[in-house]
């Protein structure tokens, strides 16, 4: 099993892990984010896409007219997602898992994902 990686955002330490599991036949990549001081509170952010290419190359997207590749193995994207979740009122204080749609989070951040990549 892979280990969580550490990241500090606004002087708060988080741990995060980006993975892909196919054991449940859903095949969604997902991102787990845990505030280091609240080990029992976890955000589980699922990315319902057709292929799991995000793990290696990134998800093709557009932001402000520019084409980008969102690689969630890169801490810069994790930092942006944590900022967006906090802006949306996610407190990281609940016990247990809180599930979010990662594509909706990216959309709120200004990214546009071509529908051909989405699992409908």
C-alpha positions in Angstrom: 0.0 0.0 0.0 1.2 3.5 -0.8 2.0 6.0 1.9 0.3 9.3 2.5 2.3 12.3 1.4 2.5 15.5 3.6 1.6 19.0 2.4 1.3 22.3 4.3 -1.4 24.7 3.2 -1.9 28.0 5.0 0.3 26.7 7.9 -1.9 23.6 8.4 -0.4 20.2 7.8 -2.4 17.7 5.7 -1.7 14.2 4.5 -2.9 13.1 1.1 -3.0 10.0 -1.1 -4.1 9.7 -4.8 -5.0 6.2 -5.9 -6.8 4.1 -8.3 -8.6 0.9 -7.2 -10.4 -1.5 -9.5 -11.5 -4.0 -6.8 -15.0 -2.5 -6.6 -15.5 -2.4 -10.4 -16.1 1.3 -10.3 -12.6 2.2 -11.4 -12.7 5.7 -10.2 -9.4 7.4 -9.2 -9.8 9.0 -5.8 -8.0 11.5 -3.5 -7.9 11.1 0.3 -7.1 14.2 2.3 -6.6 14.2 6.1 -5.8 17.1 8.3 -2.8 15.9 10.4 -4.4 17.2 13.7 -7.7 15.3 12.9 -6.7 11.8 11.9 -10.3 10.5 11.9 -11.6 13.2 9.5 -11.1 12.3 5.9 -12.2 13.8 2.6 -12.6 11.2 -0.1 -12.7 12.9 -3.4 -13.8 10.6 -6.3 -13.1 11.4 -10.0 -15.7 9.6 -12.1 -13.9 9.4 -15.4 -13.8 6.7 -18.2 -10.1 5.9 -17.9 -7.7 6.1 -15.0 -5.0 8.0 -17.0 -4.9 10.7 -14.4 -2.4 8.6 -12.4 0.3 9.0 -15.0 -0.4 11.8 -17.5 -3.1 13.9 -16.0 -6.7 14.7 -17.0 -6.9 17.0 -20.1 -8.8 20.2 -19.1 -9.1 23.8 -20.0 -8.8 26.8 -17.7 -9.2 30.4 -18.9 -8.8 29.2 -22.5 -5.5 27.4 -21.8 -5.2 23.6 -22.2 -3.7 21.9 -19.2 -3.2 18.4 -17.9 -4.3 18.0 -14.3 -1.9 15.5 -12.7 -3.1 14.8 -9.1 0.2 13.3 -8.2 1.5 16.9 -8.2 1.3 18.8 -4.8 0.4 22.1 -6.5 -3.0 20.6 -7.6 -3.6 19.1 -4.1 -3.0 22.5 -2.6 -5.5 24.1 -4.9 -8.1 21.4 -4.1 -7.6 21.9 -0.4 -8.1 25.7 -0.8 -11.2 25.1 -2.8 -12.7 22.7 -0.3 -12.0 25.1 2.5 -13.7 27.9 0.5 -16.7 25.7 0.1 -16.9 25.2 3.9 -15.4 21.8 4.2 -14.1 22.0 7.8 -12.0 18.8 7.9 -13.4 18.5 11.4 -16.0 15.7 11.0 -15.3 12.2 12.1 -15.3 9.6 9.3 -15.3 10.0 5.6 -16.9 12.8 3.7 -17.4 12.1 0.0 -17.0 14.7 -2.7 -17.2 14.6 -6.5 -13.7 15.6 -7.7 -15.0 16.8 -11.1 -17.3 19.2 -9.4 -14.5 20.5 -7.2 -12.3 21.1 -10.4 -15.3 22.8 -12.1 -15.6 25.2 -9.1 -11.9 25.9 -9.5 -12.5 27.0 -13.1 -11.4 23.9 -14.9 -13.5 22.7 -17.9 -13.4 18.9 -18.5 -14.4 17.6 -22.0 -17.5 15.3 -21.6 -15.7 12.6 -23.6 -13.6 11.9 -20.5 -16.5 11.6 -18.1 -18.2 8.4 -16.9 -21.9 9.1 -17.5 
